[in-house]
């Protein structure tokens, strides 16, 4: 599990991400707030 987290952290640091323009804010209350339709993200590779 730790190796997976380290690998994911190494991959994520090469990308920036923002909410998609198609995202519709619709929170849903269960134990905590979470997006009803999921959170659509746009990933862009960071060029050095």
Secondary structure, DSSP 8 states (H G I E B T S, - for coil): -HHHHHHHHHHHTTEEEEE-TT----EEESSSEEETT---EEEEE---
